[in-house]
Amino acid sequence: MARSIWKGPFVDPHLIHNYKKTMDNAHRSQKNQKEHKIQIWSRRSVILPEFLRSGIVGARTHNKVYVYNGLKWFPITITEEMVGHKFGEFAPTRKTSTGRSSRSNRTSTSQTGIKNLKTKKKG
């Protein structure tokens, strides 16, 4: 069930506070050209248009945030298409399976068993 419209999108209060604080620091230190990392633990928060119109550090826009998935930080560049989605959608929590070949490349044991029976001499 979707969230009711009158409540508005959910964003953790500490996320808004930290984001504003980081953007203020970025505007103050434009001379230093320092990169300010915005780290987000709240995967359940919705990406707002304010995050897209973030501050400018030097000559480049600063739309990159780091979302924590429980193991490591995923760098995410916020675009217009992401507004309205949650941060957690862009930081996967599960590993993809690796190391196993597809079934078409493998021969089953029943087929190899039949081949072995045909090659044996009766006697």
C-alpha positions in Angstrom: 0.0 0.0 0.0 1.3 3.4 -0.9 1.9 6.3 1.5 -1.0 8.7 1.7 -0.5 12.0 -0.2 -1.4 14.3 2.7 1.6 13.0 4.7 4.1 13.8 2.0 7.4 11.9 1.2 9.3 10.4 4.1 12.8 11.8 4.8 14.6 11.2 8.1 15.0 14.5 9.9 18.7 14.0 10.6 19.3 13.5 6.9 17.8 16.9 6.1 19.8 18.5 8.9 23.1 16.9 7.9 22.5 17.7 4.2 21.9 21.4 4.9 24.9 21.6 7.2 27.2 19.9 4.6 25.9 22.3 1.8 26.6 25.3 4.1 30.1 24.1 4.6 30.5 23.5 0.9 29.5 27.1 0.1 31.9 28.5 2.7 34.9 26.5 1.5 34.5 27.2 -2.2 38.0 28.6 -2.2 39.5 25.3 -1.1 37.8 23.3 -3.8 37.3 20.5 -1.3 35.1 17.6 -2.0 32.5 17.2 0.8 31.2 13.6 1.2 27.5 13.3 2.0 27.0 9.9 3.7 23.5 8.5 4.0 22.6 5.6 6.3 18.9 6.1 5.7 18.0 3.8 2.8 14.3 4.4 3.5 14.4 8.2 2.8 12.9 9.5 -0.4 15.2 11.5 -2.8 13.8 15.1 -2.9 14.3 17.7 -5.6 16.4 19.7 -3.1 19.0 17.0 -3.3 19.2 17.5 -7.0 19.7 21.3 -6.7 22.6 20.9 -4.3 25.4 23.4 -3.9 28.2 24.0 -6.3 31.7 23.3 -5.2 34.1 25.2 -7.4 33.1 24.9 -11.1 31.5 21.4 -10.8 28.1 20.5 -9.4 28.0 18.3 -6.3 25.2 15.8 -6.7 27.1 12.7 -5.4 26.1 11.0 -2.2 27.3 7.8 -0.6 24.6 5.3 0.6 25.5 2.6 3.1 24.1 -0.9 2.3 25.3 -2.5 5.6 28.7 -3.5 4.3 30.1 -0.7 2.2 29.4 2.7 0.8 27.9 3.0 -2.7 28.5 6.3 -4.6 25.4 7.6 -6.2 25.1 10.5 -8.5 21.6 12.0 -8.2 19.8 12.7 -11.4 16.3 14.0 -12.2 15.0 10.5 -12.8 15.8 9.5 -9.3 13.6 12.1 -7.6 10.8 10.3 -5.8 12.6 7.0 -5.4 14.3 5.8 -2.2 18.0 5.9 -1.7 18.0 2.1 -0.9 16.9 1.3 -4.5 20.3 2.3 -5.8 22.5 0.5 -3.3 22.2 -3.3 -3.6 22.4 -5.4 -0.5 22.8 -8.8 -2.0 25.7 -10.2 -4.0 25.1 -11.7 -7.5 25.9 -15.3 -7.8 29.2 -16.0 -9.6 31.3 -19.0 -10.4 28.6 -21.3 -11.8 28.3 -22.0 -15.5 25.0 -22.2 -17.3 23.1 -25.5 -17.6 23.6 -25.6 -21.4 27.4 -25.8 -21.1 27.3 -28.7 -18.6 26.4 -32.3 -19.5 24.2 -34.1 -17.0 25.5 -37.2 -15.2 22.7 -39.3 -16.7 23.9 -38.6 -20.2 27.6 -39.3 -19.4 26.5 -42.6 -17.7 24.7 -43.7 -20.8 27.7 -42.9 -22.9 29.9 -45.0 -20.6 27.5 -48.0 -20.8 27.6 -47.9 -24.6 31.3 -48.0 -24.8 31.8 -50.9 -22.4 32.3 -54.3 -24.0 29.8 -57.0 -23.1 31.4 -60.2 -22.3 
